[in-house]
Structures are given as structure tokens and as C-alpha cells.
């Protein structure tokens, strides 16, 4: 299937010619994409990212992770130091180091929309349990499973957390997490999108039935587009990498995009090319070849 010196030929369509458009920005997901399964960044990948920055290509980490989980790549930011977190809900400056990240942009989930999403999903999928992700806080319902390596600030019903004057009222809500113990992950995603409609953006990045609910029109793609517009970078000048449904919009938007060898079928269908798996340094494989084509 692969050769670590080149990108696999198993592409959905022919890859763009190397000379077509010079890349100015690399946008890469983290878990299942840039990171290996042990959550490390390989030396090969570190070197490839540094080489891209040296060649004048900006690198943006674009992830579903909250800012407080970005320590794994804080040491590898160059230049601008920015990352897009929470599936586009926040742009964060990582230069401050662990525990000192600065929020540059926040695209919150409005309180009314959040409450509507919880209500509609409870009706459509009984048994769903919720957690609420904020810029700094994390709250969850008592029945929400321990899916994250952290202690929640509160154990309360989502409606109480999100109520006016409730525990989440002190800072913006970035996204809601919805977990179902029995439903198929893709089926749960489809059901939730139909139930919630345009009140929020619903996606997923976990292999389990765990959904991520953000503000209307908030996605990795829309926030990346804002960041690129601020820099005068067109979508044709962006190269993107991803592996799960929350990457689909970004991969479709970017001029060149690569699904990892371990990617979800929807991601493979959305990307213009395919590379090898995250454990085989698939992002580095593409960057190395891309830089070689530029010389």
C-alpha cells in the first residue's frame, strides 16, 4: 500500500501538478493525522514541519482538541505560533507555553442554540449524555463517561450548566460533547444533524459515538478560511491533512488535501489525495516531497 519515500498512489483523483500553485500554508489535524497513536510527534515529522517553515510555508495545527491539550505540539510551533482549536471555535497563540496559551479569536456556541441542541438531541436519541467545553472550563453530566484525562469542574445536567446564570455563564461555550452508549457513531452523527439542523454544527472525531457540537457555521474550514484571509492566502495555496469527519470541510476547502492511510471513508472521498497512515509519518511524507518539488 505504501512506500515511506513517497505518497501512495491510492488517490481519489490525480494529484495536482507540483508546479500548479506554490503552497503558502499547511493545515494539519493532530490526532490520527500528525500525531502517532501514542500521541507523540516523530522526529521525522518535527524536521518536516521545521523545513516547511524555513521554506516560508506557515504551519497551522487545526484540531478538535481544547487549548489546554495543546502542550503536545507547543514546542513545535514556529513563526506565528497560532493553532485552531475546538474544531474552529478558538484561535490560540501557543507561544506562551503550557498553561499560558492566549485566545486570539473565539467563535462561541450561543446559549440559546446550545440549549436547543441538548433538547432536540435528547428527544431524538434518548440516553444521550452531555459535557460542555469552554475556553477554560469543562463541565459534564454525572452519567457522561470518563473519556478525557481531566477532572470536570461540575457534575450537573446540561440544562442546568447552560441555563442563564448557570455554571457556564461566566465564559463562552466553545462546544458541547454528546455521547451515546449504544448507537453507531456514523448513525448517531446523521441523526443529530437532522435533529439539530442549522442551530449548530455537528461533527465527530472519535471512534465512539461521541459528537462535537459547535456554533452555526463554525468548523475547522470556516475558521481556517478567516485566518487565511487575514494573511492574504487563498484556498488554492493551502495544503490540508486529516483523518476523521470533522476534517471533511477543511479538506474540501483546501486547494490540495490528503486523507491519511487510516482515514474514515468520508475523509478519503473528500480529499484530493491520500498519504500513508499517521504511524508511518504520512504528513511528513507529503511535506518532504512537496519541498523537494519546490527546489
VMD Tcl script that draws the C-alpha trace (Angstrom):
set ca {
  {0.00 0.00 0.00}
  {2.78 2.43 0.78}
  {6.36 3.40 0.36}
  {7.68 5.78 3.02}
  {9.58 7.76 0.44}
  {6.50 8.83 -1.49}
  {2.77 9.23 -1.28}
  {0.73 6.15 -2.02}
  {-0.85 6.08 -5.47}
  {-4.24 5.17 -4.00}
  {-5.76 8.58 -4.68}
  {-9.34 9.55 -5.42}
  {-8.18 11.66 -8.33}
  {-4.81 12.61 -9.84}
  {-2.78 14.82 -7.54}
  {-2.27 18.43 -8.69}
  {0.98 19.04 -10.58}
  {3.77 20.15 -8.28}
  {4.18 23.43 -10.15}
  {0.46 24.32 -10.20}
  {0.28 26.57 -7.13}
  {3.07 27.21 -4.67}
  {1.79 26.32 -1.17}
  {1.82 29.07 1.44}
  {0.14 27.30 4.34}
  {-0.08 23.75 5.68}
  {-3.15 22.97 7.80}
  {-2.94 19.70 9.68}
  {-5.16 17.86 12.12}
  {-3.41 16.32 15.13}
  {-4.89 13.09 16.50}
  {-4.81 10.32 13.92}
  {-3.02 12.62 11.48}
  {0.12 14.46 12.62}
  {0.43 12.58 15.93}
  {1.24 8.92 16.13}
  {-1.14 6.70 18.08}
  {1.00 7.16 21.21}
  {0.33 10.93 20.86}
  {3.96 11.69 20.02}
  {5.34 13.81 17.18}
  {8.01 11.77 15.44}
  {11.48 13.25 14.81}
  {10.82 12.94 11.08}
  {7.63 14.98 11.39}
  {9.31 17.61 13.58}
  {12.01 18.01 10.93}
  {9.46 18.25 8.11}
  {7.46 20.97 9.90}
  {10.63 22.98 10.57}
  {11.71 22.62 6.95}
  {8.32 23.86 5.73}
  {8.53 26.94 7.96}
  {12.10 27.58 6.79}
  {10.83 27.46 3.20}
  {8.29 30.19 4.03}
  {5.24 27.94 4.38}
  {3.18 28.61 7.50}
  {2.00 25.62 9.52}
  {-1.32 25.68 11.34}
  {-2.40 22.94 13.72}
  {-6.17 22.59 13.23}
  {-7.71 20.29 15.81}
  {-10.79 19.37 17.80}
  {-8.67 19.50 20.97}
  {-9.18 22.27 23.52}
  {-6.34 24.72 24.05}
  {-5.32 23.07 27.32}
  {-4.50 19.87 25.42}
  {-2.06 21.57 23.03}
  {1.08 21.01 25.09}
  {1.89 18.02 22.87}
  {2.72 20.39 19.98}
  {3.51 23.68 21.76}
  {7.22 23.07 21.31}
  {6.82 22.69 17.54}
  {5.15 25.98 16.63}
  {7.15 28.41 14.56}
  {6.64 31.98 13.44}
  {3.03 32.97 14.14}
  {2.54 30.33 16.85}
  {-1.19 30.04 16.22}
  {-3.40 26.96 16.34}
  {-7.09 26.46 15.62}
  {-8.70 24.51 18.45}
  {-12.13 23.12 19.29}
  {-12.99 22.38 15.63}
  {-12.70 26.07 14.77}
  {-14.20 27.51 17.95}
  {-10.95 29.18 19.01}
  {-7.70 30.51 17.56}
  {-4.98 30.21 20.19}
  {-1.47 31.64 20.45}
  {0.74 28.82 21.75}
  {3.83 30.96 22.26}
  {3.18 31.31 25.97}
  {3.89 27.64 26.54}
  {1.96 25.10 28.64}
  {-0.76 26.73 30.69}
  {-0.19 30.19 29.19}
  {-2.00 29.96 25.88}
  {-3.68 33.18 24.75}
  {-7.05 33.16 22.97}
  {-6.83 35.29 19.84}
  {-10.31 34.56 18.47}
  {-13.34 32.81 19.98}
  {-16.37 31.66 17.97}
  {-18.78 30.56 20.63}
  {-21.90 28.41 20.63}
  {-24.70 30.79 21.71}
  {-26.51 29.77 24.88}
  {-29.92 29.50 23.20}
  {-28.52 27.32 20.43}
  {-26.73 25.12 22.96}
  {-29.91 24.54 24.95}
  {-31.86 23.82 21.76}
  {-29.25 21.29 20.66}
  {-29.40 19.46 24.00}
  {-33.20 19.38 23.97}
  {-33.51 18.21 20.38}
  {-30.86 15.52 20.75}
  {-32.40 14.19 23.97}
  {-35.69 13.83 22.09}
  {-34.13 12.23 19.01}
  {-31.72 9.91 20.84}
  {-32.83 9.06 24.39}
  {-29.88 8.04 26.53}
  {-27.57 10.75 25.19}
  {-25.37 12.33 27.85}
  {-23.54 15.65 27.56}
  {-20.46 17.63 28.50}
  {-19.81 21.33 27.97}
  {-16.45 22.64 26.78}
  {-15.46 26.24 27.46}
  {-12.30 28.24 26.91}
  {-11.02 27.25 30.34}
  {-13.80 25.23 31.97}
  {-15.14 21.72 31.42}
  {-18.48 20.56 32.85}
  {-20.26 17.25 32.41}
  {-23.34 15.33 33.39}
  {-22.95 12.61 36.07}
  {-23.57 9.81 33.53}
  {-21.10 11.17 30.97}
  {-18.25 8.63 30.77}
  {-14.70 9.46 31.71}
  {-13.49 9.95 28.17}
  {-10.98 12.68 28.92}
  {-7.88 12.87 31.07}
  {-9.20 15.62 33.31}
  {-11.45 16.28 36.28}
  {-14.65 18.19 35.38}
  {-15.48 21.43 37.14}
  {-19.04 20.26 37.75}
  {-21.27 17.18 37.55}
  {-24.66 18.63 36.63}
  {-27.41 18.21 34.00}
  {-26.52 20.04 30.78}
  {-29.64 22.20 31.03}
  {-28.51 23.44 34.43}
  {-24.95 24.05 33.25}
  {-26.18 26.04 30.23}
  {-29.03 27.91 31.91}
  {-28.90 31.73 32.20}
  {-26.75 32.39 35.24}
  {-25.64 28.74 35.27}
  {-22.14 27.33 35.67}
  {-21.25 28.01 32.02}
  {-22.38 31.63 32.06}
  {-19.01 33.11 33.04}
  {-17.20 32.41 29.77}
  {-18.03 31.42 26.16}
  {-19.17 27.89 25.38}
  {-16.93 26.50 22.63}
  {-18.73 23.23 22.03}
  {-20.98 20.58 23.52}
  {-19.96 16.94 23.59}
  {-22.75 14.37 23.22}
  {-22.16 10.68 23.92}
  {-24.46 7.73 23.33}
  {-23.55 4.33 24.79}
  {-25.29 2.22 22.15}
  {-25.70 3.98 18.80}
  {-23.44 3.50 15.78}
  {-21.11 6.53 15.53}
  {-21.96 7.46 11.94}
  {-25.64 6.79 12.50}
  {-25.60 9.00 15.59}
  {-23.95 11.78 13.59}
  {-26.58 11.61 10.85}
  {-29.43 11.53 13.36}
  {-28.04 14.52 15.27}
  {-27.52 16.63 12.16}
  {-31.12 16.03 11.11}
  {-32.47 16.77 14.59}
  {-30.42 19.91 15.29}
  {-30.47 21.37 11.78}
  {-28.91 24.82 11.39}
  {-28.96 25.63 15.12}
  {-25.43 24.25 15.44}
  {-22.70 22.48 13.52}
  {-22.39 18.79 14.43}
  {-19.40 16.57 13.66}
  {-17.28 13.85 15.20}
  {-13.63 12.83 15.54}
  {-13.83 9.90 17.95}
  {-14.19 6.22 17.01}
  {-17.00 6.02 19.58}
  {-20.48 7.58 19.38}
  {-19.20 10.93 20.62}
  {-20.38 14.05 18.81}
  {-18.95 17.56 18.89}
  {-21.49 20.39 18.60}
  {-20.26 23.90 17.73}
  {-21.84 27.22 16.82}
  {-23.65 27.58 13.49}
  {-21.16 27.68 10.61}
  {-18.24 27.07 12.98}
  {-15.88 24.45 11.60}
  {-12.21 23.88 11.01}
  {-12.71 25.09 7.45}
  {-14.53 28.33 8.24}
  {-12.03 29.43 10.89}
  {-9.08 28.42 8.73}
  {-10.58 30.49 5.92}
  {-10.76 33.51 8.25}
  {-7.12 33.07 9.28}
  {-6.03 32.71 5.66}
  {-8.00 35.79 4.58}
  {-6.19 37.82 7.25}
  {-2.91 36.74 5.67}
  {-3.95 37.19 2.06}
  {-3.72 33.45 1.45}
  {-6.18 31.84 -0.96}
  {-7.59 28.35 -0.51}
  {-5.59 27.23 -3.58}
  {-2.41 27.97 -1.59}
  {-3.41 25.70 1.32}
  {-2.41 22.06 1.76}
  {-4.52 20.21 4.37}
  {-4.33 16.86 6.15}
  {-6.96 14.93 8.12}
  {-8.46 11.59 9.07}
  {-11.97 11.99 10.56}
  {-15.36 13.55 9.67}
  {-14.51 16.82 11.46}
  {-11.80 17.31 8.81}
  {-14.05 16.89 5.76}
  {-14.96 20.57 5.26}
  {-11.32 21.65 5.63}
  {-10.11 19.05 3.15}
  {-12.79 20.04 0.66}
  {-11.93 23.75 1.03}
  {-8.16 23.47 0.66}
  {-6.53 23.59 -2.74}
  {-4.70 20.34 -2.02}
  {-5.74 17.88 0.64}
  {-4.64 14.48 1.86}
  {-6.52 11.76 3.69}
  {-4.37 9.65 5.96}
  {-3.97 5.95 5.26}
  {-6.02 5.33 8.41}
  {-8.77 7.82 7.45}
  {-12.55 7.49 7.67}
  {-14.19 6.70 4.29}
  {-15.85 10.15 4.15}
  {-12.44 11.77 4.51}
  {-10.96 9.67 1.72}
  {-13.84 10.72 -0.52}
  {-13.38 14.42 0.35}
  {-9.61 14.69 -0.11}
  {-7.86 15.24 -3.41}
  {-5.05 12.84 -2.47}
  {-4.09 10.17 0.02}
  {-0.95 9.58 2.04}
  {0.19 6.82 4.38}
  {-1.02 6.35 7.94}
  {-0.24 8.60 10.89}
  {2.01 5.97 12.46}
  {4.05 5.98 9.23}
  {4.52 9.78 9.25}
  {2.08 10.42 6.41}
  {2.15 14.20 6.85}
  {5.94 14.28 6.74}
  {5.96 12.10 3.61}
  {3.90 14.68 1.71}
  {5.78 17.71 3.07}
  {9.15 16.21 2.14}
  {8.03 15.55 -1.41}
  {6.34 18.95 -1.68}
  {9.51 20.76 -0.58}
  {11.62 18.70 -2.96}
  {9.32 19.74 -5.81}
  {9.83 23.40 -4.91}
  {13.62 23.26 -5.24}
}
mol new
graphics top color blue
foreach p $ca { graphics top sphere $p radius 0.5 }
foreach p [lrange $ca 0 end-1] q [lrange $ca 1 end] { graphics top cylinder $p $q radius 0.2 }
display resetview
